[in-house]
Amino acid sequence: MTGRYGDLDYPTLAKRGTLLGLCLFAVGAAGELGAHAMGLQLPAWEATLLFDAEVLGVALFLLSPLVFGVALPLTE
């Protein structure tokens, strides 16, 4: 029987969203720290891209368990 939002596997979506957020944050932070540790000057678009990856990663890391682990299963 499908639910209100179709046949979604909420635990898998919550885990994968959390892992994706953690990976985005790690890539953004490692890119910025690595560039500064080597003394490189990043172009503005690269610095913005890495910063946005960090912010999006934190948001995904925090919101995925809340949305897919708590809110959506309760609304079924």
C-alpha positions in Angstrom: 0.0 0.0 0.0 1.4 3.3 -1.0 1.3 6.3 1.3 0.4 9.9 0.8 3.7 10.7 -0.9 4.0 7.5 -2.9 6.2 4.6 -2.0 9.1 6.3 -0.3 11.7 4.6 1.9 12.1 7.2 4.6 15.0 5.7 6.6 17.1 5.3 3.4 16.3 8.9 2.3 17.2 10.2 5.8 20.5 8.4 5.8 21.5 9.3 2.3 20.6 12.9 2.7 22.6 13.1 5.9 25.6 11.5 4.3 25.3 13.8 1.2 25.3 16.8 3.5 28.3 15.6 5.4 30.2 15.0 2.1 29.3 18.4 0.8 30.5 20.1 3.9 33.7 18.0 4.0 34.5 18.8 0.3 33.9 22.5 0.8 35.9 22.7 4.1 38.8 20.6 2.7 39.0 22.7 -0.4 39.2 26.0 1.4 41.6 24.7 4.1 43.8 23.0 1.5 44.1 26.0 -0.7 44.9 28.3 2.2 47.4 25.8 3.7 49.3 25.7 0.4 49.2 29.5 0.2 47.1 29.5 -3.0 44.8 32.4 -3.9 41.4 31.1 -5.0 39.4 33.0 -7.6 36.2 34.5 -6.2 33.9 32.0 -7.9 35.8 29.1 -6.4 35.8 30.5 -3.0 32.0 31.2 -3.3 31.5 27.6 -4.6 33.3 26.1 -1.7 31.5 28.3 0.8 28.1 27.5 -0.7 29.0 23.7 -0.5 29.7 24.1 3.2 26.5 26.0 3.9 24.4 23.6 1.8 26.1 20.6 3.4 25.3 21.8 6.9 21.7 22.5 5.9 21.3 19.0 4.4 23.0 17.4 7.4 20.6 19.0 9.8 17.3 19.0 7.8 17.4 15.5 6.2 16.8 13.6 9.4 14.1 16.0 10.5 12.2 16.0 7.2 12.6 12.4 6.2 12.9 10.8 9.6 10.3 12.8 11.6 8.0 15.1 9.6 7.1 13.1 6.5 6.5 9.8 8.3 4.2 11.6 10.8 2.1 13.1 8.0 1.4 9.7 6.4 
